Amino acid sequence: MVGFRWGTITARPGIDMRTRMLCRVAAFLAQGNLETVDTIVENHIRGALRSGATPQEVVEVILEVGLAAGIHKWKAREVAIRVFKDMGYKRGVNWGPPLPEGW
């Protein structure tokens, strides 16, 4: 299964790794298993950032998933903020446009 996932699907030329990782963040948030938010989503946020996504793009994915899959998914904002801080991103400097109230 690992070889299929990483060797076949992830290696396909249709989209870049940055986009793939942002899709994974969205997919795991949309699943609704909030117990995994702090582990799986955190790893995928880190992967997205390492693949070239910006913190602002991660924030936008979380907001969009929150609107489409349920406001409770915004719990991931706490995970994202922790990851941003751990990786040295600064609020208001690296995060693009102003964030919604409460971020």
N, C-alpha and C positions, 0 to 999 in steps of 0.2 A: 504494500500500500504506500509506503514512504517513497519508494522508487517511482511509482506511478504518479504520486502527487508532485514530487519535486522534479522528477526527470521528464515527465510528459506534460503535465498541465502547466506548471510554473514556467517551463522553458518555451512555451508557445510564443510566437512572435506578435500576437495580436495587440497586447498592451504591455507597457513597461512595468518594472517591478514596483515603482512608486505607486502606480495606480492599483496594482494587485494588492499591495499592502493596505491601501486606503479602503479597498473593497472588503478586505478581511476585517478591518476595524468595524465597518458598517455591518457586516454579516453577523459577527459575534454579538454586537449590541442588539441587533434586531431579533436574535434568538430569544432574548428575554431571560436568560438564566443569570440573574444578578449575582449569584454566588461566584461566578467565574469572571466577573468584570475586573476584579482586582488582579487577576493573574493572566488570563488569556488576552484580554483586551490590552492590558499594560504591555505585554510582549509584542503585540501587533502594533501598538502605537510606536514603541521604540523601533520596530522594524520599518514602519512607514517613514519615520524621521531619518533613519539610517539610509533609506532608499531614495532620499531626496525630497520627501514631502515636507512642507513647512508646518510649523505649529498652527498657523492660521488655517491651513487646509484640514488638519486634524479636527480643529474646533468646528469648522463648517460641516464636516462629516457627522460629528456628534450632534450638532444642532439639527441637521436634516433628518437623521435617523430618529431623533427625539420627536420631531414633528410627524414623521411617517409611521413610526412603530410604537410611539407612546412616550409621553413626557417623562415617565420614570426612567427612561434610558439616559437622561441627562446626568444621572449619578456618575457616569463616566467622566464628567468634567473634572471631578476630584482626582481621578486616576490620571487624566491628561495633564493637569496642572502639576501633579507630583512628578510625572515623567519629564515634563518641560524643565522644571527646576533641577531635577537630577542630571539632565543632559546640558545644563548651562544656558538655556534660553531665558531671556528676560521679558517679563510682561511689559507690553507697550513698546518694546523695541523690536523683538523678533516675531511678535504675534500679529502683525498687520493691523487692520482697522480696529477701532475700539470694540471691545467685547460687550455683550449684553450685561445688564445689571446682574450682579451676583457671581460673576466669573472671577 
